[in-house]
């Protein structure tokens, strides 16, 4: 059985909405990753790059039967002055 994740939505320019129910956060430049745990742990990039082997920390850390779409960001450690 081949697991098929849905195609990702891409951001688009539009007017900024205001009012109740809208929330915004800063853009941190990372790597888009879609994760699915319906049949084990699977992760891939927006373009289909297999990311599962590079994320051993997430294997077993997420509950079963979830699907996540987000940005992976690894902040730099502060360098001493």
C-alpha positions as CSV (number, residue, x, y, z in Angstrom):
1,X,0.0,0.0,0.0
2,X,1.4,3.4,-1.0
3,X,0.5,6.3,1.3
4,X,-0.6,9.3,-0.7
5,X,-0.5,12.6,1.1
6,X,-2.6,15.5,-0.2
7,X,-1.0,18.1,-2.4
8,X,0.1,21.1,-0.4
9,X,-1.5,24.5,-0.6
10,X,0.8,27.3,-1.6
11,X,0.8,30.8,-0.1
12,X,-0.6,33.6,-2.2
13,X,-0.6,37.4,-2.0
14,X,-3.8,39.0,-0.8
15,X,-5.1,41.7,1.3
16,X,-4.3,41.3,5.1
17,X,-7.6,40.4,6.8
18,X,-8.4,42.0,10.2
19,X,-10.8,41.4,12.9
20,X,-11.8,38.5,15.2
21,X,-10.6,35.1,14.2
22,X,-7.4,36.2,12.3
23,X,-3.9,35.7,13.7
24,X,-0.6,36.3,12.0
25,X,3.0,35.2,12.9
26,X,6.4,36.1,11.5
27,X,7.8,34.2,8.6
28,X,10.8,32.1,9.7
29,X,12.8,30.8,6.8
30,X,12.7,27.1,7.1
31,X,11.7,24.1,5.1
32,X,8.1,23.1,4.4
33,X,7.4,19.6,5.7
34,X,4.2,17.5,5.7
35,X,4.1,14.7,8.3
36,X,1.6,11.8,8.4
37,X,1.4,9.1,11.1
38,X,-1.6,7.2,9.8
39,X,0.6,4.2,8.8
40,X,3.8,4.8,10.6
41,X,5.8,8.0,10.5
42,X,6.2,9.6,7.0
43,X,7.6,13.1,6.2
44,X,8.0,14.8,2.8
45,X,8.7,18.3,1.4
46,X,6.3,20.3,-0.7
47,X,8.1,19.0,-3.8
48,X,7.9,15.4,-2.7
49,X,11.5,15.0,-1.3
50,X,11.5,12.2,1.3
51,X,12.4,13.7,4.6
52,X,11.6,10.8,6.9
53,X,15.2,9.6,7.5
54,X,16.3,13.1,8.5
55,X,13.7,13.5,11.3
56,X,14.4,10.6,13.8
57,X,13.5,12.9,16.7
58,X,9.9,13.0,15.5
59,X,9.4,9.2,15.0
60,X,7.5,8.0,18.1
61,X,7.1,11.6,19.4
62,X,3.8,12.2,17.6
63,X,0.5,10.5,18.3
64,X,-0.9,8.1,15.7
65,X,-3.3,9.2,13.0
66,X,-2.2,12.9,12.7
67,X,-1.4,14.9,9.6
68,X,0.7,18.1,10.0
69,X,1.7,20.6,7.4
70,X,4.2,23.2,8.6
71,X,7.7,24.8,8.5
72,X,10.7,23.1,10.0
73,X,13.1,25.7,11.5
74,X,16.4,25.1,13.3
75,X,17.4,28.2,15.1
76,X,21.1,28.9,15.4
77,X,22.8,28.7,18.8
78,X,24.0,32.1,20.0
79,X,27.7,32.5,19.6
80,X,29.6,33.9,22.5
81,X,30.9,37.5,21.9
